């Protein structure tokens, strides 16, 4: 996820205002009680917890669908994914879901858990 979000740059800032390794939006910084948005440990903790929360939203789906919808929710927001009834037709979001899935597949193929 970090590779897709920031290419491992802890000081990355998006045009939408997302910051850090996991590209946290300002609302997520507040929600996950990040006291220093430039602290790498806090960035990772909050980003992983946020992705976990996105997975929980889609619990009960097939593992593939749960992962894809969680990735789309992380990128475009869960309300947009719910409103669109799936992965939104936003090129950035579709590319993000594919890239994240491809990276995960490669890790599994290479023998990582």
C-alpha positions as CSV (number, residue, x, y, z in Angstrom):
1,X,0.0,0.0,0.0
2,X,2.8,2.4,0.9
3,X,4.5,1.8,-2.5
4,X,1.2,2.7,-4.2
5,X,0.4,5.7,-2.0
6,X,3.7,7.5,-1.6
7,X,6.5,5.4,-3.2
8,X,8.0,5.3,0.3
9,X,8.2,9.1,0.7
10,X,7.2,10.0,4.2
11,X,6.9,13.7,3.2
12,X,4.7,13.1,0.2
13,X,1.8,15.5,-0.2
14,X,-1.0,15.0,-2.7
15,X,-3.0,17.7,-4.6
16,X,-6.0,16.6,-2.5
17,X,-4.1,17.3,0.8
18,X,-3.2,13.7,1.7
19,X,0.1,13.4,3.5
20,X,2.8,10.9,4.4
21,X,3.6,7.3,3.6
22,X,0.0,6.1,3.6
23,X,-1.4,9.4,2.2
24,X,-3.7,10.2,5.1
25,X,-6.4,12.8,4.5
26,X,-6.8,15.5,7.2
27,X,-10.0,13.9,8.5
28,X,-8.1,10.6,8.9
29,X,-5.4,12.3,10.8
30,X,-8.0,13.5,13.3
31,X,-10.0,10.2,13.3
32,X,-6.9,8.1,14.0
33,X,-5.5,10.5,16.5
34,X,-2.2,11.2,14.7
35,X,-0.4,13.8,16.7
36,X,2.4,14.4,14.2
37,X,1.5,13.7,10.6
38,X,5.2,13.6,9.7
39,X,6.0,10.8,12.2
40,X,6.6,7.6,10.1
41,X,5.3,5.3,12.9
42,X,2.1,7.3,13.3
43,X,1.6,7.4,9.5
44,X,2.0,3.6,9.2
45,X,-0.2,2.9,12.3
46,X,-3.0,5.1,11.1
47,X,-2.8,4.0,7.5
48,X,-2.9,0.3,8.4
49,X,-5.7,0.8,10.8
50,X,-7.6,2.8,8.2
51,X,-7.2,0.0,5.6
52,X,-8.3,-2.5,8.3
53,X,-11.4,-0.5,8.8
54,X,-12.1,-0.4,5.1
55,X,-11.7,-4.2,5.0
56,X,-14.2,-4.5,7.9
57,X,-16.8,-2.5,6.0
58,X,-16.8,-5.1,3.2
59,X,-16.7,-8.2,5.6
60,X,-18.8,-11.1,4.3
61,X,-17.8,-10.6,0.6
62,X,-15.3,-13.0,-1.1
63,X,-11.7,-12.3,-0.1
64,X,-11.0,-10.8,-3.6
65,X,-14.1,-8.6,-3.6
66,X,-13.4,-7.5,0.0
67,X,-9.8,-6.5,-0.8
68,X,-10.8,-4.7,-4.0
69,X,-13.7,-2.8,-2.3
70,X,-11.4,-1.9,0.6
71,X,-8.7,-0.6,-1.7
72,X,-11.3,1.4,-3.6
73,X,-12.7,2.7,-0.3
74,X,-9.2,3.7,0.9
75,X,-8.6,5.6,-2.3
76,X,-12.0,7.2,-3.1
77,X,-13.8,6.9,0.3
78,X,-16.2,4.3,1.5
79,X,-19.3,6.5,0.8
80,X,-18.4,6.9,-2.8
81,X,-17.9,3.1,-3.2
82,X,-21.2,2.4,-1.5
83,X,-23.0,5.1,-3.6
84,X,-21.5,3.7,-6.8
85,X,-22.3,0.1,-5.8
86,X,-18.7,-1.0,-6.3
87,X,-15.4,0.4,-7.5
88,X,-16.1,3.9,-8.8
89,X,-15.4,4.7,-12.4
90,X,-12.6,7.0,-11.4
91,X,-9.4,6.3,-13.4
92,X,-7.2,7.0,-10.4
93,X,-9.2,4.6,-8.2
94,X,-9.4,1.8,-10.8
95,X,-5.6,2.1,-11.4
96,X,-5.0,2.1,-7.6
97,X,-7.0,-1.1,-7.0
98,X,-5.3,-2.8,-9.9
99,X,-1.8,-1.7,-8.9
100,X,-2.3,-2.7,-5.3
101,X,-3.8,-6.1,-6.3
102,X,-0.8,-6.7,-8.7
103,X,1.7,-5.9,-5.9
104,X,-0.1,-8.2,-3.5
105,X,-0.3,-11.0,-6.1
106,X,3.5,-10.6,-6.7
107,X,4.2,-10.9,-3.0
108,X,2.2,-14.1,-2.7
109,X,3.8,-15.5,-5.8
110,X,7.2,-14.7,-4.3
111,X,6.3,-16.7,-1.2
112,X,5.3,-14.0,1.2
113,X,2.3,-14.8,3.4
